[in-house]
Amino acid sequence: MDEITLKALAKINLGLDVTGRREDGYHEVRMIMQTIHLYDRLDIRKTKESGIRIRTNLSFLPVNESNLVYKAAQLLMEEFDITEGVEVNLTKRIPVAAGMAGGSTDGAAMLYGMNQLYDLGLSRKELMERGVKLGADVPYCLMRGTALAEGIGEKLTQLPPMVKCPVLIAKPPISVSTKFVYQNLKLDEHTMHPDIDALVRDIRNKDLDGVCAHMGNVLESVTIPEYPVIDQIKEQMLHSGAKAAMMSGSGPTVFGLFEDEEVAQKAFEAVRAAGQAKQVYLTSIYNNRR
């Protein structure tokens, strides 16, 4: 095999809770991670010349060692003494710096692709062990599907597949610093924590109404006051028929869950027409395994 084409799928958080801050500065989290059908595409090809070359459709995206695709290739090349080179054409569709693991999923896809191209024989578990060196979300992006993430996000428990339903994605034209959000998060007796255990039960019971009722993201308490447009997009989605709408990760992307494809399509058109979001996509829950 000399070349491979892969889809790097985005994620949303159906629930995101922060339970405390550790002495090393990291936060303890409990999150429900969910893969969706929105994806970037990686066309990966072996080259005779050594080195890693990346091309992308976004001019502002780095194509050097600060890109997780580059880091993933470099990690396996060094470990397995690979002397050939690799060329990657990265087509981005997942919003950048948007709380959807866009960079992490690209890095995960690159690890998977290198394993296939060079016949390295690594299991998914072994790829996940290497992935955590690139970032906390990378192991989940290799796992995919529906999962409970705990610790700093590295402790993963696979859950049964989430009910399949339409998902509307809208990212306003702003960037949010994850560091800023966590630094300004207040954890006290007034903090509204989502019920992650209830969400796990709802997912196990294939109860979409329950999932929508129990969805929650503790980070909204920081991001929404700073960027009110996030709340405006949520309201627009709910007004347009979403069963629930929430910010994903530390933001600023908002997603809405729908029961009906036709209602979701009309909501997509309404959200796009409202002009509050720069990128709007209608996609669905992904619940297969690679």
BELHU-V105463 format. One record per backbone hydrogen bond with DSSP energy under -0.5 kcal/mol. CO is the residue of the C=O (numbers start at 1). NH is the residue of the N-H. If there is no record, write none. Layout:
CO/NH  CO/NH
This chain:
2/46  4/44  6/8  6/42  7/9  8/40  10/36  12/14  12/34  14/216  15/32  16/218  17/19  17/30  20/28  22/25  26/22  28/19  28/20  30/17  31/33  31/149  32/14  32/15  33/147  34/12  35/286  38/10  40/8  41/43  41/91  42/6  42/44  43/89  44/4  45/87  47/85  51/86  53/88  55/90  57/59  58/61  64/67  67/71  68/72  69/73  70/74  71/75  72/76  73/77  74/78  75/79  76/80  77/82  78/81  81/83  85/47  86/53  87/45  88/55  88/90  89/43  89/91  90/57  90/92  91/41  95/98  97/176  98/253  100/11  101/105  102/106  103/107  104/108  105/109  106/110  107/111  108/112  109/113  110/114  111/115  112/116  113/117  114/118  115/120  115/121  116/119  123/127  124/128  125/129  126/130  127/131  128/132  130/133  131/134  131/135  135/138  135/139  137/141  138/142  139/143  140/144  145/35  146/159  147/33  147/149  148/157  149/31  150/153  150/155  151/29  154/156  155/150  157/148  165/285  166/258  167/283  168/256  169/281  170/172  170/254  171/278  171/279  172/174  176/178  177/181  178/182  179/183  180/184  182/185  185/187  186/188  188/191  191/193  194/196  195/199  196/200  197/201  198/202  199/203  200/204  201/205  202/207  203/206  206/208  207/211  208/212  209/213  210/214  211/215  216/16  217/220  218/221  219/222  219/223  220/224  220/225  222/226  223/227  227/230  228/231  228/232  229/233  230/234  231/235  232/236  233/237  234/238  235/239  236/240  237/242  238/241  244/257  246/255  248/251  253/248  254/170  255/246  256/168  257/243  257/244  260/264  261/265  262/266  263/267  264/268  265/269  266/270  267/271  268/272  269/273  270/274  271/275  271/276  272/275  279/171  281/169  281/283  283/167  284/37  285/287
